[in-house]
Amino acid sequence: MRDALPRNVADALCRAAEQCDADLGDARVVHQHSNTVVALPSAGIVIRIASNPDALERVKGSVRLTRWLHARGYPCVEPALLVPFKAAGLIVSVWRLLDTVADRPGSASDLATLLRDLHQQPDPPVTLTTLDDPLASVSAAVQNQGRSLDGQARAWLLSRIGELRDAWSELGTDLPPGLIHGDAHSNNLIRTVDGRVLLGDWDHAAHGPREWDLIQPFYMARRFSRHSAKDLDDFAHRYGYDVRQSRSFETLIQIREISGLSAYIRKADDDPWSRDEVAGRVRSLRRGDTSTSWHPPSAR
C-alpha cells in the first residue's frame, strides 16, 4: 500500500504510525486528494495527511474545534490525543476510526441538518481564522506551483482571482456571520453502522458568511451532477433558508469553482490526470460555460 503513495506521503504515514505505536499491516487508503486519509483498523485510528505545508495551525485549530464540538454532542469526527505535527513536509493529524457504512452516503437533507445545528452553536472557545480570502490557497498555487499552466491560462486565472476577490470584499449576505465548516459537501458526510451521520474534514473551519457553507451542494450539483433538483429543494427547506434567493448566489458559486482548483494545481506538475483536469476546468470557466461537468478525484 505504501508503494502506491507518493514518497513524502508514505514517509509521513510511517512517522505517524511510529508516533502512535501503530501497525501499518492492515492500513488502507480511504481518500486521496488534497488530503490523504489512511485507516489503521487494528489501532482504531485514521491518519490524515494534508498536502499544504502551511496548514499546520489551521489543522491544529480544527482539532481543538472538533474536540469542543464532540464534547457538546455535535455529530462530528473525533480527534485522537496526538497533537498535529509536520512530517516529510506534510501536516499529520490523527482521528478516531469510525465503523462506517460505505455504500450509504449522507444526503443533502443530512447535510442541511448538520449545518443548521452547527450554525446554531455558540461561539466556540477556540480562536478561528476569519474567512476573508477564500481564494488565498488557489492564488498561491497558481503563483508557486502553476508551472504546468500555459501562459494564457495562468494570466486569466490570476486576473479572475483578482476580480472575485473584489466581489468577495463586497459580498452581500442575508445571514449573520459566524462559525462555518468551510468545506461542507456530501463527500464529507460519514454514515456509521448505528445510523448516525457525522460531518468530517474540518480543516477549513472558520468565522465567515454562513452562505459559504450553503453554496456547496449547489456547486456540487452544477459541476458534478451530485444532487437532483429535489435534493436541493430539500436541502433549502431543511436548513430553513434558500441560498438561491441571495443576491450573491452566482458570485459564491464562481468563487467556489475557482477555489476548488488549488489541490489540482498543486499536483498538476507531477500528475497528468490533475493537469488535464485543471486544463479542462479552466477552459470551461474561460468560456463562461456553467453546464460542463467536471471530474471528481474518485473518477481518476
N, C-alpha and C positions, 0 to 999 in steps of 0.2 A: 504493500500500500504506500509506503514512504517513497518508493521509487517513482510513483506516479505523480508525486508532488514536486513543485519547484524546490530547488536545493535549500533556499533560505527558509521556506515554509516547513520543510522536513526538519531542518536544524532547530527551528523554533519549537516544533512539536516535541522533539526529543528533549529539549531543555525543559519544557513544561512538564513532561512525564517524569523527569528526574525531580523537579520541584515538588510534584505531588506524590512521589514514590509510587507511580502507577505503571502498569504493564501495557505495552503497546501491542501485545499479541493479538488482541481482538479489536483493535482500532478500526473504525470505519468512517470514511468521509461522508458527512451529511450534506454539506453545501460547500460550493467553491465559487466565489466571485470576488467582490470587494473584501469579503471575509472568507477564510477557510474555517469550516466548522467540523471538528472531528470528535466523535463519540468514543469514549472508553468504557464500555459496559461493565467490565469487571471492577473498575474503580468507581463506577457510579457518577462519572463526571463528563462534561463536554468542554473541549478546548476550543476557544475562538481565537483566531489569529488574524489581526487586521493588517491589511497591506499598506495603509497610510502610516508612514513612520512618525508623523506628527500628531497621532491620535491618542497618545498616552493619557494626557489629562482628561480628554473627553471620555475615554473608556473608564478611567477611574471614577469620573462623575456618574457614569451610567451604573456602575456597581453600587455606589453609595445610594443612588436614587432607587434602584430596584430593591435593594435591601430594605429601605424605608417603606416602599410600596408593598412589598411582600409582608412585612410586619403588620401593615394595616389591613391585610386580607385582600389586596388587589390582585387579580389573577395575572401574574407576570412570571417570567423566568426568575430563578433564584440563584444569585452568585454563591460560589463556594467561598471559603475563608481566605484563600490566597489573594493577595493584592495584585492587580495587573502590573505587568512588567514588560520590559523590552528584551527581545532575544533575536539574534540574527537580523537586526534592523527592523523587526516587526513587533507589533503590540499583542501581547498574550493575555487573555483573561480566562478564568475557569468558572464553570457553572455546574449546577446540579443536573444530572441526567434525568429526563422525564420519560415515563412509559407512554409512548405516543401511538396514535393511530395514523399511519402514514397515508392511507388511502381515503381519508375523510377530512379534507382541509376545512378550515373555518370559512364561513360565508361572509358576504358583505354585511348582513344584519349582525353577525357576531362581532365584526369589526366596529360597527356603529355603536353597539352596546359598550364595548371596551373603551372606545374613545369618549363617549358620553360620560362614563363613570370616571375616566381619567381626568377629563376637563372639569369635573366637579370636585376633585381633590383639593384640599387646602394647599397653600404654598408649602413646598417641601423644605425641610431643614437642611437643604443641600444647595450649594452655590451652582446655579445653572448658567450656562452661556446664553447670551441673547442672540436670537437668530436675526442678525442684522444684515447678513450677506449669505444667502443660501447658494450663491454661485462661487464662493471663495475656492472650494475644492476643485471645481472644474476649471476655473481660471488658472489655478496653479498647475493643474495637469496639462493644460494646453501650452503654457509657457515653459514648463520644466520637463515634461515627458512627451510632448507632442511631435516628436521627430518624424513619426510615420505620416503625419498630416501633410497634404500638399499645401503649397503656399497660399493658394486662394481659400481653401477650406479653413486654414489656420487664421488668416486675416478676417474671414467672415465670422468665425466663432468669437474672436476677441471683440469685434465690433458689436456683435449681437449680445454678448455678455454685458458690455457696457450699456447698451440700450435697456436691457432687462434689469440691470442694477438700478438705473434711474427709475424704472417703473416700480421696482420693489420699494424704493425710498418714498414713493408717493402712493403706495398701495392703500386703497380704500377698503376697510373691513367693517363688518357688522357686529362681530362677536368680540367680547373683551379678550385681550391677550392673556396668556398665562402658560402653565405647564403644557408642553406638547411632546408627543412621541418623536416626531420629526421624520419618520420613515414608515408611516402607518399604511401598510397594504397587506393583502391576503397572504402573501408569501411569509409574512412574519407572524402569522397565527399558528398556534400549536394546539392540536386536539389530543387530549390524553385519554387513556382507556377508561377512566372513570367518568367521562362525559364532559369534562371541563374544556374550555377554550381559553388559552393564555396568549398574552402578547409578548413577543420576543424582540431581540435586536434593538437595544436601547441606546446605541452609540450616538444617535443624533438627537437625543432628548435635549430640550432647550426651553427657554422662555420666548414665546413668539405668538404670532397670529394663529388662532385655532383653525382658521381656514386652510392653513398649510397641511394640517393632518387630514382635513376633509376632502382635499382635492385629489388625494392619491387614488381612490377607486375609479375616479373619472379619467385620470391619466392612464390607469391600467386598462380601462375599457377601450379608450381611444387607440392605444398603441399595441396592446397585447390581446385584445378581444377577451379580456378576463371576466367581465361581468355583463350580464344582459341588461336591457332597459329596466326590467322589473327588479333586478338586483339593485340597481342604482336608486330606483324609487323607494325600495325597502330600506336601503341604507339611510336615505334622507329622512324618511318617516321615523325610523328607529332612533336616529340621533336627535331629531327634533328641530332640524334646520336644514334647508336645502341650499348647498353652496352654489348651485346653478343660478340662484337668484342674485348672487353677489355681482356687483359691477366689476369685480376683479377676477371673475371666474377664468376667462380666457388668458389673462396675464399669468395667473397662478399655474395653469397647465403648461404654458410656454416656458416658464421658469423651471418647472419640474422636468420637462423634456430635456432642457439643456443641462441641468444639474445632474441628471442621470447618466450623462456621458463620462463622468470623471473616472470611474473604475475601468471602463473600457479603454479610455485613452491611456491610463497608466500602464495597461497591459499590452497595448497595441504594438509597441515596438518589437516585442518578442513573441507575440501570439497572433498568427494570421487570422484566426476567427474573429478576435476582438477588433483587429484592424479593419476587416471587411464590414463588421457591424457598425463601427464608427463612421466609415465612409458612406454606408447606406443611410444611416440616420441623418447625417449632415446633408446629404443630397435632398432628402425629403423635406428637411427643415428649410433649406435654402429656397426650395420651390414653393414654400408655403403650403405644402401638402399635409393635411390633417387626417387623411384616411389610410395611408400606408401603414401596414402592421410592421412592427419591429420584432426581433427575436430575443427572447429572454435567455439568460445564461443556461437554463436547462435544455435549450434547443441545440446546443453545440454537440 
